């Protein structure tokens, strides 16, 4: 079944305790698409500026990622993010976020993509995420992600968007930030009250927890020996998860559990190198 992702495609600067790398490909939709494309074809909708490195499209060459919805907007600048990891690579801070083209009118979903049944709203402004939902004709499963920035600056909009999705994938620290609750399960349950049928709480090296109204499922992370750069792990997890669901065309809890295992394996590859280079190598 067709799988669509919207979100950011951008340029990242990443600092880990061992190395700093400037100007590498990144963005929530970018990481998702590369990961998901290992399992199923993906339709990508995002906008970048005219400063975007010309070799971007080459990165997608040979992959089943349909870039019809990737707009290169003249006169605009690409989204940029600078993140820094602490000695504990589960923790990071955003040093700088330049929204640039993300703060402008969002790219439209191409007509040929509006029949997508599986939709992932990767990180971007929650109002933009809701605008995308309105353009999809008959979605079977809409899952969203979010980030500390949007919880801090667009909390009400985020809560409104949560009322229009089937599921949400969030970091443990973000569930706490959104609900002001310290423990993961109560905070995920509080998020269910906003509307979604399930919450997947991503917990870094501690795995992921699925919370529905009547089930709780804990899944360990796939053990990785080489953690080079955790950036994109969450998006890659979601990419593997959503691509599995789209490929089996199921949305029940049993399928979700298998999908999370796919996501965990793919995320473990993502973190073996900067950007999505390890996933690209396959
Ligand atoms: P993850 O490590 O899975 O949370 O995703 C990191 C990616 O998200 C990076 O490649 C960034 O470019 C992108 N990103 C960072 N901040 C934001 C934001 N506020 N909205 C959308 N994407 C973001």
Boltz pocket constraint, residues with backbone or C-beta under 6 A from the ligand:
constraints:
  - pocket:
      binder: B
      contacts: [[A, 8], [A, 10], [A, 11], [A, 12], [A, 25], [A, 26], [A, 27], [A, 28], [A, 31], [A, 80], [A, 81], [A, 94], [A, 97], [A, 123], [A, 124], [A, 125], [A, 147], [A, 149], [A, 150], [A, 230], [A, 231], [A, 232], [A, 233], [A, 234], [A, 235], [A, 236]]
      max_distance: 6.0
